[in-house]
């Protein structure tokens, strides 16, 4: 499957998570979600700053939460009808598994 189709399918699942109120956006909110054990998957924008990327990667490694690089901040933000988004967390186990399935291809 090409990258555009994968991004489209992943963003569909992200929209489902948002509708179900299982989507967390932004560094501080994602950090709290991961630390509290609610996050099952973290997506970071491919153009996220190195320092922020390093701190999120360390946090995810410490808590054993899956983390994936995904689309650019502008692409994610446009899809969610909001500002540029660099970090997302999915708090639903099944939606996280669905996203993981596409990103592992």
N, CA, C and O of each residue as an XYZ file, in Angstrom:
420
protein
N       0.850     -1.172      0.000
C       0.000      0.000      0.000
C       0.900      1.241      0.000
O       1.906      1.266      0.709
N       0.559      2.252     -0.771
C       1.406      3.444     -0.837
C       1.208      4.337      0.391
O       0.217      4.212      1.111
N       2.153      5.225      0.612
C       2.187      6.052      1.820
C       0.935      6.914      1.962
O       0.438      7.099      3.072
N       0.427      7.437      0.866
C      -0.771      8.276      0.914
C      -1.986      7.523      1.422
O      -2.762      8.053      2.217
N      -2.155      6.290      0.966
C      -3.276      5.452      1.417
C      -3.137      5.109      2.894
O      -4.119      5.110      3.636
N      -1.904      4.815      3.316
C      -1.672      4.480      4.727
C      -2.010      5.684      5.603
O      -2.689      5.538      6.619
N      -1.542      6.873      5.217
C      -1.842      8.086      5.985
C      -3.347      8.311      6.064
O      -3.870      8.673      7.118
N      -4.040      8.097      4.954
C      -5.489      8.289      4.914
C      -6.194      7.325      5.871
O      -7.085      7.734      6.615
N      -5.808      6.072      5.856
C      -6.433      5.073      6.726
C      -6.122      5.336      8.198
O      -6.993      5.198      9.057
N      -4.876      5.716      8.482
C      -4.509      6.026      9.864
C      -5.287      7.243     10.350
O      -5.782      7.249     11.477
N      -5.400      8.270      9.518
C      -6.137      9.461      9.935
C      -7.621      9.161     10.133
O      -8.266      9.798     10.966
N      -8.172      8.215      9.394
C      -9.558      7.801      9.616
C      -9.704      7.221     11.023
O     -10.655      7.541     11.736
N      -8.764      6.375     11.414
C      -8.806      5.793     12.750
C      -8.554      6.851     13.827
O      -9.127      6.776     14.913
N      -7.707      7.828     13.535
C      -7.485      8.927     14.471
C      -8.776      9.720     14.658
O      -9.093     10.138     15.772
N      -9.517      9.926     13.579
C     -10.808     10.622     13.673
C     -11.792      9.823     14.522
O     -12.542     10.403     15.307
N     -11.796      8.508     14.376
C     -12.650      7.673     15.224
C     -12.276      7.852     16.695
O     -13.147      7.962     17.558
N     -10.976      7.880     16.967
C     -10.512      8.067     18.345
C     -10.959      9.428     18.876
O     -11.354      9.550     20.035
N     -10.894     10.432     18.035
C     -11.333     11.765     18.455
C     -12.815     11.780     18.776
O     -13.238     12.354     19.779
N     -13.592     11.151     17.926
C     -15.035     11.103     18.141
C     -15.380     10.352     19.427
O     -16.336     10.698     20.122
N     -14.593      9.323     19.736
C     -14.813      8.525     20.944
C     -14.165      9.164     22.176
O     -14.210      8.596     23.267
N     -13.560     10.351     22.000
C     -12.877     11.054     23.077
C     -11.709     10.243     23.641
O     -11.452     10.245     24.845
N     -11.009      9.548     22.737
C      -9.850      8.743     23.099
C      -8.591      9.235     22.392
O      -7.626      8.488     22.232
N      -8.609     10.493     21.974
C      -7.465     11.114     21.301
C      -6.931     12.230     22.187
O      -7.693     13.079     22.652
N      -5.629     12.230     22.420
C      -4.976     13.265     23.210
C      -3.990     13.986     22.303
O      -3.201     13.354     21.600
N      -4.041     15.319     22.324
C      -3.222     16.130     21.424
C      -2.323     17.056     22.232
O      -2.773     17.698     23.182
N      -1.060     17.122     21.854
C      -0.119     18.045     22.476
C       0.803     17.350     23.462
O       0.455     16.327     24.052
N       1.995     17.929     23.629
C       3.038     17.290     24.424
C       2.617     17.052     25.877
O       2.716     15.929     26.373
N       2.153     18.092     26.554
C       1.831     17.950     27.975
C       0.703     16.950     28.207
O       0.781     16.125     29.117
N      -0.337     17.019     27.394
C      -1.464     16.093     27.544
C      -1.047     14.660     27.230
O      -1.471     13.724     27.908
N      -0.219     14.488     26.204
C       0.265     13.148     25.852
C       1.163     12.609     26.965
O       1.066     11.436     27.323
N       2.027     13.446     27.508
C       2.899     13.016     28.602
C       2.073     12.528     29.795
O       2.375     11.482     30.370
N       1.042     13.274     30.167
C       0.177     12.855     31.279
C      -0.534     11.542     30.959
O      -0.665     10.676     31.825
N      -0.990     11.397     29.727
C      -1.691     10.188     29.317
C      -0.773      8.968     29.363
O      -1.174      7.898     29.822
N       0.453      9.136     28.887
C       1.414      8.031     28.889
C       1.806      7.674     30.327
O       1.834      6.499     30.692
N       2.106      8.681     31.130
C       2.521      8.431     32.506
C       1.424      7.778     33.343
O       1.710      6.984     34.239
N       0.173      8.113     33.049
C      -0.938      7.551     33.824
C      -1.355      6.163     33.325
O      -2.187      5.501     33.946
N      -0.770      5.724     32.196
C      -1.082      4.405     31.671
C      -2.301      4.343     30.780
O      -2.770      3.252     30.454
N      -2.824      5.486     30.378
C      -4.006      5.513     29.516
C      -3.682      5.389     28.035
O      -4.513      4.915     27.260
N      -2.496      5.804     27.635
C      -2.115      5.799     26.209
C      -1.646      4.413     25.785
O      -0.880      3.758     26.491
N      -2.121      3.978     24.618
C      -1.705      2.708     24.041
C      -0.787      2.909     22.837
O      -0.080      1.986     22.432
N      -0.795      4.113     22.264
C      -0.005      4.401     21.071
C       0.264      5.901     21.012
O      -0.618      6.710     21.303
N       1.478      6.263     20.637
C       1.832      7.669     20.455
C       2.289      7.859     19.021
O       3.103      7.086     18.514
N       1.768      8.881     18.371
C       2.181      9.255     17.020
C       2.885     10.600     17.108
O       2.363     11.541     17.705
N       4.070     10.691     16.513
C       4.769     11.968     16.468
C       4.976     12.372     15.017
O       5.194     11.533     14.144
N       4.905     13.660     14.785
C       5.083     14.179     13.426
C       6.528     13.971     12.985
O       7.456     14.059     13.789
N       6.697     13.698     11.716
C       8.035     13.447     11.170
C       8.921     14.690     11.237
O      10.146     14.577     11.205
N       8.309     15.879     11.331
C       9.091     17.114     11.390
C       9.107     17.729     12.794
O       9.322     18.932     12.943
N       8.880     16.908     13.812
C       8.937     17.367     15.198
C      10.378     17.684     15.586
O      11.308     17.028     15.116
N      10.563     18.686     16.439
C      11.894     19.099     16.863
C      12.629     17.937     17.536
O      12.007     17.102     18.192
N      13.950     17.888     17.374
C      14.747     16.768     17.885
C      14.660     16.616     19.397
O      14.544     15.498     19.898
N      14.713     17.711     20.124
C      14.656     17.641     21.587
C      13.339     17.075     22.080
O      13.309     16.241     22.986
N      12.256     17.530     21.483
C      10.926     17.042     21.868
C      10.777     15.577     21.477
O      10.223     14.780     22.234
N      11.271     15.229     20.304
C      11.223     13.845     19.826
C      11.979     12.928     20.788
O      11.504     11.842     21.121
N      13.148     13.367     21.230
C      13.966     12.578     22.148
C      13.251     12.360     23.479
O      13.264     11.253     24.017
N      12.626     13.415     24.014
C      11.946     13.279     25.306
C      10.727     12.370     25.202
O      10.451     11.607     26.127
N       9.990     12.438     24.089
C       8.835     11.562     23.906
C       9.293     10.120     23.723
O       8.687      9.201     24.274
N      10.350      9.918     22.958
C      10.878      8.568     22.752
C      11.325      7.954     24.082
O      11.049      6.784     24.349
N      12.011      8.737     24.912
C      12.457      8.255     26.222
C      11.258      7.879     27.094
O      11.254      6.823     27.727
N      10.249      8.741     27.125
C       9.050      8.478     27.921
C       8.347      7.198     27.465
O       7.925      6.385     28.286
N       8.229      7.033     26.152
C       7.561      5.842     25.612
C       8.369      4.576     25.901
O       7.793      3.526     26.186
N       9.683      4.668     25.829
C      10.523      3.507     26.137
C      10.388      3.119     27.604
O      10.334      1.933     27.928
N      10.334      4.105     28.488
C      10.226      3.833     29.914
C       8.889      3.195     30.281
O       8.825      2.373     31.195
N       7.825      3.567     29.578
C       6.484      3.080     29.909
C       6.018      1.964     28.969
O       4.905      1.458     29.109
N       6.868      1.584     28.015
C       6.556      0.505     27.066
C       5.319      0.817     26.202
O       4.513     -0.067     25.910
N       5.192      2.074     25.808
C       4.113      2.497     24.905
C       4.689      2.594     23.503
O       5.763      3.165     23.312
N       3.983      2.039     22.515
C       4.447      2.093     21.121
C       4.446      3.529     20.618
O       3.525      4.297     20.898
N       5.488      3.882     19.874
C       5.586      5.206     19.287
C       5.956      5.077     17.817
O       6.830      4.288     17.457
N       5.295      5.847     16.977
C       5.556      5.820     15.531
C       5.717      7.234     15.003
O       5.024      8.155     15.435
N       6.646      7.397     14.057
C       6.721      8.632     13.276
C       5.596      8.581     12.270
O       5.309      7.537     11.684
N       4.966      9.717     12.079
C       3.838      9.756     11.158
C       3.998     10.988     10.279
O       5.107     11.505     10.150
N       2.958     11.453      9.695
C       2.960     12.564      8.737
C       3.532     13.847      9.355
O       3.875     13.878     10.537
N       3.626     14.882      8.553
C       4.122     16.169      9.027
C       3.075     16.871      9.882
O       1.884     16.573      9.798
N       3.542     17.816     10.714
C       2.655     18.526     11.641
C       1.497     19.208     10.912
O       0.348     19.146     11.351
N       1.813     19.849      9.810
C       0.783     20.577      9.063
C      -0.281     19.625      8.519
O      -1.470     19.944      8.553
N       0.131     18.470      8.024
C      -0.798     17.481      7.476
C      -1.742     16.969      8.564
O      -2.951     16.875      8.352
N      -1.185     16.643      9.721
C      -2.008     16.148     10.826
C      -2.974     17.235     11.287
O      -4.163     16.976     11.475
N      -2.464     18.447     11.466
C      -3.304     19.556     11.912
C      -4.427     19.867     10.941
O      -5.562     20.101     11.356
N      -4.121     19.871      9.657
C      -5.143     20.134      8.644
C      -6.223     19.057      8.675
O      -7.412     19.360      8.571
N      -5.813     17.819      8.815
C      -6.766     16.715      8.856
C      -7.686     16.810     10.075
O      -8.854     16.426     10.008
N      -7.155     17.324     11.190
C      -7.948     17.444     12.414
C      -8.623     18.808     12.545
O      -9.244     19.100     13.566
N      -8.501     19.641     11.509
C      -9.080     20.982     11.502
C      -8.612     21.812     12.694
O      -9.417     22.443     13.378
N      -7.324     21.803     12.931
C      -6.747     22.555     14.037
C      -5.372     23.061     13.627
O      -4.991     22.961     12.461
N      -4.634     23.597     14.574
C      -3.284     24.088     14.309
C      -2.359     22.916     13.986
O      -2.789     21.763     13.987
N      -1.109     23.209     13.714
C      -0.136     22.136     13.480
C      -0.049     21.258     14.724
O       0.058     21.764     15.841
N      -0.094     19.957     14.528
C      -0.077     19.003     15.639
C       1.163     18.131     15.500
O       1.374     17.502     14.463
N       1.985     18.096     16.551
C       3.216     17.330     16.506
C       3.157     15.999     17.229
O       3.887     15.070     16.886
N       2.278     15.901     18.244
C       2.235     14.691     19.066
C       0.788     14.330     19.366
O      -0.009     15.177     19.769
N       0.461     13.047     19.159
C      -0.878     12.513     19.447
C      -0.741     11.239     20.268
O       0.249     10.518     20.149
N      -1.736     10.967     21.099
C      -1.797      9.678     21.792
C      -3.196      9.102     21.599
O      -4.192      9.824     21.632
N      -3.248      7.801     21.399
C      -4.511      7.082     21.263
C      -4.742      6.323     22.568
O      -3.883      5.557     23.006
N      -5.899      6.536     23.184
C      -6.199      5.917     24.469
C      -7.172      4.742     24.358
O      -7.748      4.320     25.360
N      -7.356      4.220     23.160
C      -8.224      3.068     22.948
C      -7.369      1.919     22.407
O      -6.668      2.071     21.406
N      -7.436      0.790     23.070
C      -6.596     -0.355     22.705
C      -6.877     -0.841     21.282
O      -5.938     -1.122     20.538
N      -8.134     -0.944     20.894
C      -8.482     -1.475     19.570
C      -8.116     -0.515     18.442
O      -7.612     -0.942     17.403
N      -8.365      0.766     18.639
C      -7.972      1.742     17.616
C      -6.448      1.797     17.490
O      -5.917      1.919     16.386
N      -5.754      1.709     18.614
C      -4.288      1.692     18.577
C      -3.790      0.474     17.807
O      -2.839      0.579     17.032
N      -4.422     -0.679     18.011
C      -4.024     -1.897     17.292
C      -4.273     -1.737     15.793
O      -3.463     -2.188     14.982
N      -5.377     -1.104     15.417
C      -5.668     -0.870     14.007
C      -4.649      0.042     13.359
O      -4.195     -0.220     12.245
N      -4.284      1.117     14.054
C      -3.281      2.042     13.529
C      -1.930      1.345     13.412
O      -1.227      1.495     12.412
N      -1.578      0.588     14.434
C      -0.304     -0.155     14.438
C      -0.229     -1.100     13.238
O       0.828     -1.253     12.625
N      -1.354     -1.729     12.908
C      -1.403     -2.657     11.785
C      -1.016     -1.957     10.482
O      -0.242     -2.499      9.692
N      -1.545     -0.769     10.258
C      -1.226     -0.027      9.031
C       0.215      0.489      9.027
O       0.885      0.456      7.995
N       0.682      0.955     10.160
C       2.019      1.554     10.209
C       3.127      0.503     10.183
O       4.265      0.821      9.840
N       2.814     -0.737     10.539
C       3.802     -1.804     10.488
C       3.965     -2.397      9.099
O       4.887     -3.179      8.869
N       3.086     -2.039      8.167
C       3.161     -2.592      6.800
C       4.386     -2.077      6.079
O       4.616     -2.431      4.923
